[in-house]
Amino acid sequence: MDEKAVTAGLTELAEAAGVEVRYEKMSGDIAFYPGGLCKVKGRPVIIINSKASERERMHILARAVKGFDLSDTYIKPAIRELLERV
């Protein structure tokens, strides 16, 4: 799978776990921060810098998704392998 397909698969997993994924333009002191998992009004949200590379997006999503219970969710082998490495 290419990085774009892995990113799309990770986004689907996050959304299946009830996590919103948002791409935001970041400026000021956080302009170079690629993003991560946070809570907004008590709900989990993955915010990703819209200028992050595909590889950064993929790794941000993988690190965040890894923390959720996905035991009842089918995960494609390439994505499962990535989740085991991060």
PyMOL Python script that loads the backbone (N, CA, C, O; Angstrom):
from pymol import cmd

cmd.read_pdbstr("""\
ATOM      1  N   MET A   1       0.850  -1.191   0.000  1.00  0.00           N
ATOM      2  CA  MET A   1       0.000   0.000   0.000  1.00  0.00           C
ATOM      3  C   MET A   1       0.887   1.243   0.000  1.00  0.00           C
ATOM      4  O   MET A   1       1.924   1.277   0.663  1.00  0.00           O
ATOM      5  N   ASP A   2       0.476   2.245  -0.738  1.00  0.00           N
ATOM      6  CA  ASP A   2       1.235   3.489  -0.701  1.00  0.00           C
ATOM      7  C   ASP A   2       0.804   4.319   0.516  1.00  0.00           C
ATOM      8  O   ASP A   2      -0.197   4.013   1.163  1.00  0.00           O
ATOM      9  N   GLU A   3       1.566   5.363   0.812  1.00  0.00           N
ATOM     10  CA  GLU A   3       1.325   6.156   2.023  1.00  0.00           C
ATOM     11  C   GLU A   3      -0.063   6.784   2.043  1.00  0.00           C
ATOM     12  O   GLU A   3      -0.692   6.872   3.098  1.00  0.00           O
ATOM     13  N   LYS A   4      -0.538   7.216   0.891  1.00  0.00           N
ATOM     14  CA  LYS A   4      -1.863   7.849   0.824  1.00  0.00           C
ATOM     15  C   LYS A   4      -2.960   6.846   1.186  1.00  0.00           C
ATOM     16  O   LYS A   4      -3.910   7.187   1.892  1.00  0.00           O
ATOM     17  N   ALA A   5      -2.827   5.622   0.706  1.00  0.00           N
ATOM     18  CA  ALA A   5      -3.812   4.580   1.010  1.00  0.00           C
ATOM     19  C   ALA A   5      -3.762   4.204   2.489  1.00  0.00           C
ATOM     20  O   ALA A   5      -4.801   3.962   3.103  1.00  0.00           O
ATOM     21  N   VAL A   6      -2.563   4.155   3.061  1.00  0.00           N
ATOM     22  CA  VAL A   6      -2.428   3.848   4.488  1.00  0.00           C
ATOM     23  C   VAL A   6      -3.052   4.968   5.312  1.00  0.00           C
ATOM     24  O   VAL A   6      -3.760   4.701   6.284  1.00  0.00           O
ATOM     25  N   THR A   7      -2.796   6.219   4.932  1.00  0.00           N
ATOM     26  CA  THR A   7      -3.388   7.361   5.634  1.00  0.00           C
ATOM     27  C   THR A   7      -4.909   7.286   5.582  1.00  0.00           C
ATOM     28  O   THR A   7      -5.576   7.526   6.588  1.00  0.00           O
ATOM     29  N   ALA A   8      -5.459   6.958   4.424  1.00  0.00           N
ATOM     30  CA  ALA A   8      -6.916   6.833   4.285  1.00  0.00           C
ATOM     31  C   ALA A   8      -7.445   5.708   5.169  1.00  0.00           C
ATOM     32  O   ALA A   8      -8.478   5.866   5.820  1.00  0.00           O
ATOM     33  N   GLY A   9      -6.750   4.581   5.198  1.00  0.00           N
ATOM     34  CA  GLY A   9      -7.169   3.462   6.037  1.00  0.00           C
ATOM     35  C   GLY A   9      -7.119   3.805   7.513  1.00  0.00           C
ATOM     36  O   GLY A   9      -8.012   3.421   8.270  1.00  0.00           O
ATOM     37  N   LEU A  10      -6.083   4.524   7.933  1.00  0.00           N
ATOM     38  CA  LEU A  10      -5.967   4.939   9.332  1.00  0.00           C
ATOM     39  C   LEU A  10      -7.059   5.941   9.700  1.00  0.00           C
ATOM     40  O   LEU A  10      -7.578   5.918  10.817  1.00  0.00           O
ATOM     41  N   THR A  11      -7.402   6.811   8.767  1.00  0.00           N
ATOM     42  CA  THR A  11      -8.488   7.767   8.997  1.00  0.00           C
ATOM     43  C   THR A  11      -9.800   7.021   9.205  1.00  0.00           C
ATOM     44  O   THR A  11     -10.580   7.370  10.091  1.00  0.00           O
ATOM     45  N   GLU A  12     -10.046   6.000   8.394  1.00  0.00           N
ATOM     46  CA  GLU A  12     -11.260   5.185   8.552  1.00  0.00           C
ATOM     47  C   GLU A  12     -11.284   4.499   9.911  1.00  0.00           C
ATOM     48  O   GLU A  12     -12.329   4.444  10.560  1.00  0.00           O
ATOM     49  N   LEU A  13     -10.139   3.974  10.347  1.00  0.00           N
ATOM     50  CA  LEU A  13     -10.066   3.326  11.662  1.00  0.00           C
ATOM     51  C   LEU A  13     -10.360   4.323  12.777  1.00  0.00           C
ATOM     52  O   LEU A  13     -11.097   4.017  13.714  1.00  0.00           O
ATOM     53  N   ALA A  14      -9.785   5.510  12.672  1.00  0.00           N
ATOM     54  CA  ALA A  14     -10.024   6.539  13.692  1.00  0.00           C
ATOM     55  C   ALA A  14     -11.506   6.882  13.762  1.00  0.00           C
ATOM     56  O   ALA A  14     -12.082   6.953  14.847  1.00  0.00           O
ATOM     57  N   GLU A  15     -12.112   7.091  12.619  1.00  0.00           N
ATOM     58  CA  GLU A  15     -13.528   7.447  12.585  1.00  0.00           C
ATOM     59  C   GLU A  15     -14.392   6.303  13.095  1.00  0.00           C
ATOM     60  O   GLU A  15     -15.408   6.545  13.747  1.00  0.00           O
ATOM     61  N   ALA A  16     -14.007   5.057  12.811  1.00  0.00           N
ATOM     62  CA  ALA A  16     -14.745   3.894  13.319  1.00  0.00           C
ATOM     63  C   ALA A  16     -14.669   3.822  14.842  1.00  0.00           C
ATOM     64  O   ALA A  16     -15.574   3.302  15.494  1.00  0.00           O
ATOM     65  N   ALA A  17     -13.575   4.352  15.404  1.00  0.00           N
ATOM     66  CA  ALA A  17     -13.406   4.376  16.861  1.00  0.00           C
ATOM     67  C   ALA A  17     -14.069   5.609  17.483  1.00  0.00           C
ATOM     68  O   ALA A  17     -13.984   5.818  18.693  1.00  0.00           O
ATOM     69  N   GLY A  18     -14.727   6.421  16.654  1.00  0.00           N
ATOM     70  CA  GLY A  18     -15.419   7.603  17.161  1.00  0.00           C
ATOM     71  C   GLY A  18     -14.535   8.824  17.323  1.00  0.00           C
ATOM     72  O   GLY A  18     -14.865   9.745  18.070  1.00  0.00           O
ATOM     73  N   VAL A  19     -13.411   8.830  16.621  1.00  0.00           N
ATOM     74  CA  VAL A  19     -12.468   9.944  16.717  1.00  0.00           C
ATOM     75  C   VAL A  19     -12.581  10.801  15.460  1.00  0.00           C
ATOM     76  O   VAL A  19     -12.506  10.293  14.341  1.00  0.00           O
ATOM     77  N   GLU A  20     -12.761  12.092  15.655  1.00  0.00           N
ATOM     78  CA  GLU A  20     -12.814  13.021  14.529  1.00  0.00           C
ATOM     79  C   GLU A  20     -11.392  13.303  14.051  1.00  0.00           C
ATOM     80  O   GLU A  20     -10.486  13.468  14.867  1.00  0.00           O
ATOM     81  N   VAL A  21     -11.192  13.359  12.740  1.00  0.00           N
ATOM     82  CA  VAL A  21      -9.893  13.701  12.158  1.00  0.00           C
ATOM     83  C   VAL A  21     -10.062  15.018  11.414  1.00  0.00           C
ATOM     84  O   VAL A  21     -10.901  15.149  10.523  1.00  0.00           O
ATOM     85  N   ARG A  22      -9.230  16.004  11.809  1.00  0.00           N
ATOM     86  CA  ARG A  22      -9.316  17.327  11.184  1.00  0.00           C
ATOM     87  C   ARG A  22      -7.949  17.768  10.688  1.00  0.00           C
ATOM     88  O   ARG A  22      -6.927  17.524  11.328  1.00  0.00           O
ATOM     89  N   TYR A  23      -7.954  18.422   9.532  1.00  0.00           N
ATOM     90  CA  TYR A  23      -6.740  19.012   8.976  1.00  0.00           C
ATOM     91  C   TYR A  23      -6.874  20.517   9.127  1.00  0.00           C
ATOM     92  O   TYR A  23      -7.802  21.120   8.589  1.00  0.00           O
ATOM     93  N   GLU A  24      -5.943  21.125   9.864  1.00  0.00           N
ATOM     94  CA  GLU A  24      -6.021  22.547  10.186  1.00  0.00           C
ATOM     95  C   GLU A  24      -4.739  23.258   9.762  1.00  0.00           C
ATOM     96  O   GLU A  24      -3.644  22.699   9.833  1.00  0.00           O
ATOM     97  N   LYS A  25      -4.901  24.500   9.320  1.00  0.00           N
ATOM     98  CA  LYS A  25      -3.736  25.334   9.045  1.00  0.00           C
ATOM     99  C   LYS A  25      -3.230  25.847  10.387  1.00  0.00           C
ATOM    100  O   LYS A  25      -3.982  26.449  11.155  1.00  0.00           O
ATOM    101  N   MET A  26      -1.963  25.607  10.661  1.00  0.00           N
ATOM    102  CA  MET A  26      -1.384  26.047  11.928  1.00  0.00           C
ATOM    103  C   MET A  26      -0.442  27.206  11.664  1.00  0.00           C
ATOM    104  O   MET A  26       0.271  27.234  10.661  1.00  0.00           O
ATOM    105  N   SER A  27      -0.453  28.164  12.583  1.00  0.00           N
ATOM    106  CA  SER A  27       0.399  29.341  12.411  1.00  0.00           C
ATOM    107  C   SER A  27       1.009  29.735  13.747  1.00  0.00           C
ATOM    108  O   SER A  27       0.697  29.151  14.785  1.00  0.00           O
ATOM    109  N   GLY A  28       1.869  30.717  13.707  1.00  0.00           N
ATOM    110  CA  GLY A  28       2.510  31.189  14.930  1.00  0.00           C
ATOM    111  C   GLY A  28       3.509  30.186  15.461  1.00  0.00           C
ATOM    112  O   GLY A  28       4.228  29.543  14.696  1.00  0.00           O
ATOM    113  N   ASP A  29       3.549  30.053  16.788  1.00  0.00           N
ATOM    114  CA  ASP A  29       4.521  29.173  17.439  1.00  0.00           C
ATOM    115  C   ASP A  29       4.332  27.701  17.091  1.00  0.00           C
ATOM    116  O   ASP A  29       5.281  26.922  17.187  1.00  0.00           O
ATOM    117  N   ILE A  30       3.128  27.305  16.690  1.00  0.00           N
ATOM    118  CA  ILE A  30       2.882  25.890  16.393  1.00  0.00           C
ATOM    119  C   ILE A  30       2.877  25.592  14.896  1.00  0.00           C
ATOM    120  O   ILE A  30       2.470  24.507  14.478  1.00  0.00           O
ATOM    121  N   ALA A  31       3.325  26.545  14.095  1.00  0.00           N
ATOM    122  CA  ALA A  31       3.271  26.383  12.636  1.00  0.00           C
ATOM    123  C   ALA A  31       3.994  25.137  12.144  1.00  0.00           C
ATOM    124  O   ALA A  31       3.616  24.566  11.121  1.00  0.00           O
ATOM    125  N   PHE A  32       5.029  24.711  12.860  1.00  0.00           N
ATOM    126  CA  PHE A  32       5.795  23.552  12.409  1.00  0.00           C
ATOM    127  C   PHE A  32       5.427  22.281  13.160  1.00  0.00           C
ATOM    128  O   PHE A  32       6.051  21.240  12.955  1.00  0.00           O
ATOM    129  N   TYR A  33       4.427  22.353  14.024  1.00  0.00           N
ATOM    130  CA  TYR A  33       3.970  21.175  14.763  1.00  0.00           C
ATOM    131  C   TYR A  33       3.093  20.348  13.835  1.00  0.00           C
ATOM    132  O   TYR A  33       2.112  20.870  13.305  1.00  0.00           O
ATOM    133  N   PRO A  34       3.416  19.063  13.620  1.00  0.00           N
ATOM    134  CA  PRO A  34       2.646  18.269  12.656  1.00  0.00           C
ATOM    135  C   PRO A  34       1.239  17.907  13.117  1.00  0.00           C
ATOM    136  O   PRO A  34       0.355  17.700  12.285  1.00  0.00           O
ATOM    137  N   GLY A  35       1.015  17.826  14.429  1.00  0.00           N
ATOM    138  CA  GLY A  35      -0.325  17.512  14.926  1.00  0.00           C
ATOM    139  C   GLY A  35      -0.312  16.377  15.916  1.00  0.00           C
ATOM    140  O   GLY A  35       0.745  15.903  16.333  1.00  0.00           O
ATOM    141  N   GLY A  36      -1.519  15.941  16.293  1.00  0.00           N
ATOM    142  CA  GLY A  36      -1.634  14.846  17.242  1.00  0.00           C
ATOM    143  C   GLY A  36      -3.040  14.719  17.785  1.00  0.00           C
ATOM    144  O   GLY A  36      -3.969  15.383  17.324  1.00  0.00           O
ATOM    145  N   LEU A  37      -3.176  13.854  18.774  1.00  0.00           N
ATOM    146  CA  LEU A  37      -4.460  13.566  19.405  1.00  0.00           C
ATOM    147  C   LEU A  37      -4.686  14.530  20.561  1.00  0.00           C
ATOM    148  O   LEU A  37      -3.774  14.794  21.345  1.00  0.00           O
ATOM    149  N   CYS A  38      -5.899  15.051  20.663  1.00  0.00           N
ATOM    150  CA  CYS A  38      -6.258  15.907  21.786  1.00  0.00           C
ATOM    151  C   CYS A  38      -7.747  15.721  22.063  1.00  0.00           C
ATOM    152  O   CYS A  38      -8.427  14.961  21.374  1.00  0.00           O
ATOM    153  N   LYS A  39      -8.238  16.420  23.071  1.00  0.00           N
ATOM    154  CA  LYS A  39      -9.667  16.398  23.365  1.00  0.00           C
ATOM    155  C   LYS A  39     -10.220  17.795  23.143  1.00  0.00           C
ATOM    156  O   LYS A  39      -9.638  18.785  23.585  1.00  0.00           O
ATOM    157  N   VAL A  40     -11.341  17.862  22.460  1.00  0.00           N
ATOM    158  CA  VAL A  40     -12.039  19.113  22.227  1.00  0.00           C
ATOM    159  C   VAL A  40     -13.444  18.931  22.776  1.00  0.00           C
ATOM    160  O   VAL A  40     -14.213  18.104  22.287  1.00  0.00           O
ATOM    161  N   LYS A  41     -13.770  19.711  23.796  1.00  0.00           N
ATOM    162  CA  LYS A  41     -15.065  19.598  24.474  1.00  0.00           C
ATOM    163  C   LYS A  41     -15.322  18.164  24.924  1.00  0.00           C
ATOM    164  O   LYS A  41     -16.439  17.657  24.826  1.00  0.00           O
ATOM    165  N   GLY A  42     -14.249  17.512  25.425  1.00  0.00           N
ATOM    166  CA  GLY A  42     -14.365  16.163  25.964  1.00  0.00           C
ATOM    167  C   GLY A  42     -14.361  15.037  24.947  1.00  0.00           C
ATOM    168  O   GLY A  42     -14.441  13.868  25.323  1.00  0.00           O
ATOM    169  N   ARG A  43     -14.268  15.364  23.668  1.00  0.00           N
ATOM    170  CA  ARG A  43     -14.275  14.333  22.621  1.00  0.00           C
ATOM    171  C   ARG A  43     -12.893  14.221  21.989  1.00  0.00           C
ATOM    172  O   ARG A  43     -12.226  15.235  21.783  1.00  0.00           O
ATOM    173  N   PRO A  44     -12.450  12.988  21.676  1.00  0.00           N
ATOM    174  CA  PRO A  44     -11.129  12.832  21.060  1.00  0.00           C
ATOM    175  C   PRO A  44     -11.121  13.335  19.615  1.00  0.00           C
ATOM    176  O   PRO A  44     -12.022  13.046  18.828  1.00  0.00           O
ATOM    177  N   VAL A  45     -10.081  14.092  19.297  1.00  0.00           N
ATOM    178  CA  VAL A  45      -9.919  14.652  17.953  1.00  0.00           C
ATOM    179  C   VAL A  45      -8.446  14.528  17.570  1.00  0.00           C
ATOM    180  O   VAL A  45      -7.558  14.820  18.371  1.00  0.00           O
ATOM    181  N   ILE A  46      -8.203  14.098  16.354  1.00  0.00           N
ATOM    182  CA  ILE A  46      -6.843  14.104  15.821  1.00  0.00           C
ATOM    183  C   ILE A  46      -6.757  15.323  14.917  1.00  0.00           C
ATOM    184  O   ILE A  46      -7.449  15.413  13.903  1.00  0.00           O
ATOM    185  N   ILE A  47      -5.898  16.259  15.300  1.00  0.00           N
ATOM    186  CA  ILE A  47      -5.709  17.469  14.500  1.00  0.00           C
ATOM    187  C   ILE A  47      -4.360  17.351  13.808  1.00  0.00           C
ATOM    188  O   ILE A  47      -3.331  17.135  14.447  1.00  0.00           O
ATOM    189  N   ILE A  48      -4.387  17.498  12.493  1.00  0.00           N
ATOM    190  CA  ILE A  48      -3.170  17.353  11.691  1.00  0.00           C
ATOM    191  C   ILE A  48      -2.921  18.654  10.939  1.00  0.00           C
ATOM    192  O   ILE A  48      -3.826  19.215  10.321  1.00  0.00           O
ATOM    193  N   ASN A  49      -1.690  19.117  11.002  1.00  0.00           N
ATOM    194  CA  ASN A  49      -1.294  20.315  10.273  1.00  0.00           C
ATOM    195  C   ASN A  49      -1.528  20.061   8.783  1.00  0.00           C
ATOM    196  O   ASN A  49      -1.044  19.072   8.232  1.00  0.00           O
ATOM    197  N   SER A  50      -2.267  20.954   8.142  1.00  0.00           N
ATOM    198  CA  SER A  50      -2.582  20.764   6.724  1.00  0.00           C
ATOM    199  C   SER A  50      -1.330  20.775   5.847  1.00  0.00           C
ATOM    200  O   SER A  50      -1.371  20.316   4.705  1.00  0.00           O
ATOM    201  N   LYS A  51      -0.223  21.295   6.371  1.00  0.00           N
ATOM    202  CA  LYS A  51       1.024  21.315   5.599  1.00  0.00           C
ATOM    203  C   LYS A  51       1.925  20.116   5.906  1.00  0.00           C
ATOM    204  O   LYS A  51       3.032  20.024   5.376  1.00  0.00           O
ATOM    205  N   ALA A  52       1.462  19.203   6.751  1.00  0.00           N
ATOM    206  CA  ALA A  52       2.255  18.014   7.083  1.00  0.00           C
ATOM    207  C   ALA A  52       2.396  17.129   5.847  1.00  0.00           C
ATOM    208  O   ALA A  52       1.488  17.048   5.019  1.00  0.00           O
ATOM    209  N   SER A  53       3.528  16.478   5.737  1.00  0.00           N
ATOM    210  CA  SER A  53       3.743  15.557   4.614  1.00  0.00           C
ATOM    211  C   SER A  53       2.856  14.321   4.796  1.00  0.00           C
ATOM    212  O   SER A  53       2.329  14.079   5.883  1.00  0.00           O
ATOM    213  N   GLU A  54       2.702  13.564   3.746  1.00  0.00           N
ATOM    214  CA  GLU A  54       1.887  12.343   3.818  1.00  0.00           C
ATOM    215  C   GLU A  54       2.455  11.378   4.860  1.00  0.00           C
ATOM    216  O   GLU A  54       1.702  10.743   5.598  1.00  0.00           O
ATOM    217  N   ARG A  55       3.766  11.273   4.918  1.00  0.00           N
ATOM    218  CA  ARG A  55       4.420  10.389   5.892  1.00  0.00           C
ATOM    219  C   ARG A  55       4.125  10.865   7.319  1.00  0.00           C
ATOM    220  O   ARG A  55       3.845  10.047   8.195  1.00  0.00           O
ATOM    221  N   GLU A  56       4.186  12.184   7.561  1.00  0.00           N
ATOM    222  CA  GLU A  56       3.871  12.720   8.894  1.00  0.00           C
ATOM    223  C   GLU A  56       2.416  12.443   9.248  1.00  0.00           C
ATOM    224  O   GLU A  56       2.113  12.044  10.373  1.00  0.00           O
ATOM    225  N   ARG A  57       1.519  12.651   8.294  1.00  0.00           N
ATOM    226  CA  ARG A  57       0.089  12.386   8.523  1.00  0.00           C
ATOM    227  C   ARG A  57      -0.123  10.928   8.914  1.00  0.00           C
ATOM    228  O   ARG A  57      -0.856  10.620   9.854  1.00  0.00           O
ATOM    229  N   MET A  58       0.526  10.048   8.179  1.00  0.00           N
ATOM    230  CA  MET A  58       0.395   8.614   8.416  1.00  0.00           C
ATOM    231  C   MET A  58       0.862   8.256   9.829  1.00  0.00           C
ATOM    232  O   MET A  58       0.196   7.493  10.529  1.00  0.00           O
ATOM    233  N   HIS A  59       1.993   8.800  10.242  1.00  0.00           N
ATOM    234  CA  HIS A  59       2.534   8.471  11.564  1.00  0.00           C
ATOM    235  C   HIS A  59       1.732   9.111  12.697  1.00  0.00           C
ATOM    236  O   HIS A  59       1.582   8.504  13.758  1.00  0.00           O
ATOM    237  N   ILE A  60       1.221  10.306  12.497  1.00  0.00           N
ATOM    238  CA  ILE A  60       0.364  10.945  13.504  1.00  0.00           C
ATOM    239  C   ILE A  60      -0.879  10.094  13.715  1.00  0.00           C
ATOM    240  O   ILE A  60      -1.262   9.809  14.850  1.00  0.00           O
ATOM    241  N   LEU A  61      -1.501   9.694  12.627  1.00  0.00           N
ATOM    242  CA  LEU A  61      -2.705   8.868  12.714  1.00  0.00           C
ATOM    243  C   LEU A  61      -2.403   7.521  13.361  1.00  0.00           C
ATOM    244  O   LEU A  61      -3.166   7.053  14.206  1.00  0.00           O
ATOM    245  N   ALA A  62      -1.302   6.899  12.971  1.00  0.00           N
ATOM    246  CA  ALA A  62      -0.955   5.582  13.521  1.00  0.00           C
ATOM    247  C   ALA A  62      -0.736   5.653  15.026  1.00  0.00           C
ATOM    248  O   ALA A  62      -1.241   4.810  15.767  1.00  0.00           O
ATOM    249  N   ARG A  63       0.015   6.656  15.485  1.00  0.00           N
ATOM    250  CA  ARG A  63       0.265   6.784  16.928  1.00  0.00           C
ATOM    251  C   ARG A  63      -1.036   7.020  17.692  1.00  0.00           C
ATOM    252  O   ARG A  63      -1.219   6.489  18.787  1.00  0.00           O
ATOM    253  N   ALA A  64      -1.930   7.807  17.121  1.00  0.00           N
ATOM    254  CA  ALA A  64      -3.193   8.102  17.799  1.00  0.00           C
ATOM    255  C   ALA A  64      -4.126   6.891  17.790  1.00  0.00           C
ATOM    256  O   ALA A  64      -4.708   6.546  18.819  1.00  0.00           O
ATOM    257  N   VAL A  65      -4.267   6.255  16.643  1.00  0.00           N
ATOM    258  CA  VAL A  65      -5.193   5.128  16.491  1.00  0.00           C
ATOM    259  C   VAL A  65      -4.758   3.939  17.343  1.00  0.00           C
ATOM    260  O   VAL A  65      -5.595   3.188  17.844  1.00  0.00           O
ATOM    261  N   LYS A  66      -3.464   3.774  17.502  1.00  0.00           N
ATOM    262  CA  LYS A  66      -2.937   2.643  18.268  1.00  0.00           C
ATOM    263  C   LYS A  66      -3.478   2.617  19.697  1.00  0.00           C
ATOM    264  O   LYS A  66      -3.572   1.548  20.300  1.00  0.00           O
ATOM    265  N   GLY A  67      -3.829   3.763  20.237  1.00  0.00           N
ATOM    266  CA  GLY A  67      -4.309   3.843  21.610  1.00  0.00           C
ATOM    267  C   GLY A  67      -5.772   3.489  21.809  1.00  0.00           C
ATOM    268  O   GLY A  67      -6.245   3.474  22.946  1.00  0.00           O
ATOM    269  N   PHE A  68      -6.493   3.207  20.750  1.00  0.00           N
ATOM    270  CA  PHE A  68      -7.918   2.896  20.857  1.00  0.00           C
ATOM    271  C   PHE A  68      -8.165   1.397  20.705  1.00  0.00           C
ATOM    272  O   PHE A  68      -7.384   0.691  20.067  1.00  0.00           O
ATOM    273  N   ASP A  69      -9.244   0.927  21.287  1.00  0.00           N
ATOM    274  CA  ASP A  69      -9.604  -0.492  21.200  1.00  0.00           C
ATOM    275  C   ASP A  69     -10.155  -0.782  19.808  1.00  0.00           C
ATOM    276  O   ASP A  69     -11.257  -0.357  19.464  1.00  0.00           O
ATOM    277  N   LEU A  70      -9.390  -1.497  19.028  1.00  0.00           N
ATOM    278  CA  LEU A  70      -9.790  -1.858  17.667  1.00  0.00           C
ATOM    279  C   LEU A  70      -9.945  -3.368  17.528  1.00  0.00           C
ATOM    280  O   LEU A  70      -9.897  -3.905  16.421  1.00  0.00           O
ATOM    281  N   SER A  71     -10.129  -4.045  18.650  1.00  0.00           N
ATOM    282  CA  SER A  71     -10.172  -5.509  18.646  1.00  0.00           C
ATOM    283  C   SER A  71     -11.321  -6.075  17.812  1.00  0.00           C
ATOM    284  O   SER A  71     -11.214  -7.193  17.308  1.00  0.00           O
ATOM    285  N   ASP A  72     -12.399  -5.341  17.657  1.00  0.00           N
ATOM    286  CA  ASP A  72     -13.536  -5.815  16.865  1.00  0.00           C
ATOM    287  C   ASP A  72     -13.550  -5.231  15.456  1.00  0.00           C
ATOM    288  O   ASP A  72     -14.546  -5.352  14.743  1.00  0.00           O
ATOM    289  N   THR A  73     -12.453  -4.602  15.055  1.00  0.00           N
ATOM    290  CA  THR A  73     -12.388  -3.919  13.768  1.00  0.00           C
ATOM    291  C   THR A  73     -11.376  -4.612  12.866  1.00  0.00           C
ATOM    292  O   THR A  73     -10.261  -4.915  13.291  1.00  0.00           O
ATOM    293  N   TYR A  74     -11.772  -4.864  11.609  1.00  0.00           N
ATOM    294  CA  TYR A  74     -10.830  -5.449  10.654  1.00  0.00           C
ATOM    295  C   TYR A  74      -9.785  -4.394  10.300  1.00  0.00           C
ATOM    296  O   TYR A  74     -10.120  -3.254   9.977  1.00  0.00           O
ATOM    297  N   ILE A  75      -8.529  -4.786  10.367  1.00  0.00           N
ATOM    298  CA  ILE A  75      -7.423  -3.897  10.019  1.00  0.00           C
ATOM    299  C   ILE A  75      -6.614  -4.569   8.917  1.00  0.00           C
ATOM    300  O   ILE A  75      -6.165  -5.705   9.067  1.00  0.00           O
ATOM    301  N   LYS A  76      -6.435  -3.862   7.819  1.00  0.00           N
ATOM    302  CA  LYS A  76      -5.664  -4.406   6.702  1.00  0.00           C
ATOM    303  C   LYS A  76      -4.250  -4.744   7.174  1.00  0.00           C
ATOM    304  O   LYS A  76      -3.691  -4.036   8.011  1.00  0.00           O
ATOM    305  N   PRO A  77      -3.670  -5.824   6.639  1.00  0.00           N
ATOM    306  CA  PRO A  77      -2.346  -6.272   7.098  1.00  0.00           C
ATOM    307  C   PRO A  77      -1.262  -5.188   7.072  1.00  0.00           C
ATOM    308  O   PRO A  77      -0.479  -5.089   8.016  1.00  0.00           O
ATOM    309  N   ALA A  78      -1.203  -4.385   6.024  1.00  0.00           N
ATOM    310  CA  ALA A  78      -0.167  -3.342   5.938  1.00  0.00           C
ATOM    311  C   ALA A  78      -0.342  -2.308   7.046  1.00  0.00           C
ATOM    312  O   ALA A  78       0.639  -1.797   7.587  1.00  0.00           O
ATOM    313  N   ILE A  79      -1.586  -2.005   7.378  1.00  0.00           N
ATOM    314  CA  ILE A  79      -1.852  -1.032   8.436  1.00  0.00           C
ATOM    315  C   ILE A  79      -1.565  -1.656   9.801  1.00  0.00           C
ATOM    316  O   ILE A  79      -1.008  -1.002  10.683  1.00  0.00           O
ATOM    317  N   ARG A  80      -1.942  -2.906   9.969  1.00  0.00           N
ATOM    318  CA  ARG A  80      -1.653  -3.607  11.234  1.00  0.00           C
ATOM    319  C   ARG A  80      -0.144  -3.643  11.486  1.00  0.00           C
ATOM    320  O   ARG A  80       0.308  -3.436  12.613  1.00  0.00           O
ATOM    321  N   GLU A  81       0.622  -3.902  10.443  1.00  0.00           N
ATOM    322  CA  GLU A  81       2.086  -3.938  10.564  1.00  0.00           C
ATOM    323  C   GLU A  81       2.627  -2.581  11.014  1.00  0.00           C
ATOM    324  O   GLU A  81       3.503  -2.515  11.877  1.00  0.00           O
ATOM    325  N   LEU A  82       2.112  -1.507  10.435  1.00  0.00           N
ATOM    326  CA  LEU A  82       2.536  -0.163  10.833  1.00  0.00           C
ATOM    327  C   LEU A  82       2.187   0.104  12.295  1.00  0.00           C
ATOM    328  O   LEU A  82       3.002   0.651  13.037  1.00  0.00           O
ATOM    329  N   LEU A  83       0.988  -0.278  12.708  1.00  0.00           N
ATOM    330  CA  LEU A  83       0.562  -0.055  14.093  1.00  0.00           C
ATOM    331  C   LEU A  83       1.445  -0.814  15.080  1.00  0.00           C
ATOM    332  O   LEU A  83       1.660  -0.353  16.201  1.00  0.00           O
ATOM    333  N   GLU A  84       1.949  -1.953  14.679  1.00  0.00           N
ATOM    334  CA  GLU A  84       2.840  -2.725  15.551  1.00  0.00           C
ATOM    335  C   GLU A  84       4.216  -2.081  15.672  1.00  0.00           C
ATOM    336  O   GLU A  84       4.915  -2.289  16.664  1.00  0.00           O
ATOM    337  N   ARG A  85       4.605  -1.302  14.671  1.00  0.00           N
ATOM    338  CA  ARG A  85       5.932  -0.671  14.670  1.00  0.00           C
ATOM    339  C   ARG A  85       5.971   0.663  15.403  1.00  0.00           C
ATOM    340  O   ARG A  85       7.025   1.051  15.909  1.00  0.00           O
ATOM    341  N   VAL A  86       4.846   1.376  15.473  1.00  0.00           N
ATOM    342  CA  VAL A  86       4.866   2.709  16.108  1.00  0.00           C
ATOM    343  C   VAL A  86       4.664   2.620  17.595  1.00  0.00           C
ATOM    344  O   VAL A  86       4.653   3.644  18.279  1.00  0.00           O
TER     345      VAL A  86
END
""", "prot")
cmd.dss("prot")
cmd.show_as("cartoon", "prot")
cmd.util.cbc("prot")
cmd.orient("prot")
